[in-house]
Amino acid sequence: MKIIATDRKGKIHEIDGNDGWTVMEALRDAGLPIAAECGGACACATCHVYVDGEWFEKLPKQRAEETDMLDMAVAAESNSRLSCQITCTPTLDGLKVTLAPE
């Protein structure tokens, strides 16, 4: 699947996401500056992204752990998600995200 990611400087990157991997892993492996300090354990919110409006409703619902982490995230918005909690699937081909401020 393809992920269209906008970095913190506004540059757009088209990256590959392997089925079953998380968006966080795809962003990190593509060299985008995403901290992902907890390694995807939903324990830090350093993989925070904004999901483009057309894609937000296509994502699985947030679990309580993700909601709690986003409550502590910098500049959380209504379209905020943790990229470690979004699994790459064919139905998300073309997903658009923007890296949130650190």
C-alpha positions in Angstrom: 0.0 0.0 0.0 1.0 3.6 -0.5 1.1 6.2 2.2 1.2 9.9 1.4 3.0 11.5 4.3 3.7 15.2 4.8 6.6 15.9 7.0 6.9 18.8 9.5 8.5 21.1 6.8 5.5 20.5 4.4 7.4 18.2 2.1 5.2 15.3 0.7 6.6 11.8 0.7 5.1 8.8 -1.0 6.2 5.7 0.9 5.4 2.0 0.8 3.6 0.3 3.7 3.9 -3.4 4.0 0.6 -5.3 4.7 0.4 -6.1 8.4 3.0 -3.5 9.4 2.0 -0.3 11.2 2.1 3.1 9.6 4.7 4.0 12.2 7.0 1.3 10.9 6.6 2.5 7.4 7.3 6.2 8.3 10.3 5.2 10.4 11.7 2.9 7.8 11.3 5.5 5.1 13.5 7.9 7.1 10.9 10.3 8.2 11.6 12.0 11.5 9.2 10.2 13.8 10.5 9.4 17.3 8.4 6.3 18.0 10.2 6.1 21.4 8.2 3.1 22.7 8.6 1.1 19.5 4.9 0.8 18.9 3.6 -0.2 22.3 1.1 2.7 22.5 2.9 4.1 25.5 4.4 7.5 24.4 2.5 9.3 21.6 5.7 10.2 19.8 4.4 8.7 16.6 1.4 11.1 16.6 0.1 12.0 13.1 -2.9 13.9 11.7 -5.0 11.8 9.4 -6.5 13.4 6.3 -10.3 13.9 6.6 -11.2 11.5 3.8 -9.3 8.7 5.5 -10.1 9.3 9.2 -13.4 7.5 9.2 -11.9 4.5 7.3 -9.6 3.7 10.2 -10.6 1.3 13.0 -11.9 3.0 16.2 -9.4 4.1 18.7 -8.8 1.9 21.7 -8.9 3.4 25.2 -5.1 3.2 25.4 -4.6 5.3 22.3 -7.2 7.9 23.4 -5.3 8.2 26.7 -2.0 8.7 25.0 -3.4 11.3 22.6 -4.7 13.2 25.6 -1.1 13.8 26.5 0.1 14.4 23.0 1.4 17.8 21.8 -1.1 19.7 19.6 -3.7 16.9 19.5 -6.6 17.5 17.1 -9.8 15.8 16.3 -8.1 13.9 13.4 -5.1 12.8 15.6 -4.0 9.2 15.7 -1.0 7.3 16.8 0.6 5.8 13.7 1.6 2.7 15.7 -2.1 1.9 16.0 -2.8 2.0 12.3 -2.2 -1.2 10.5 -1.3 -1.1 6.8 -4.0 -2.9 4.7 -5.0 -2.8 1.1 -8.1 -0.8 2.0 -5.9 2.0 3.3 -3.9 2.3 0.0 -3.3 6.0 -0.5 -3.7 6.9 3.2 -2.7 10.6 3.8 -1.1 11.6 7.1 0.9 14.6 8.4 3.5 14.3 11.1 2.4 16.2 14.2 4.7 18.7 15.9 7.2 17.2 18.4 
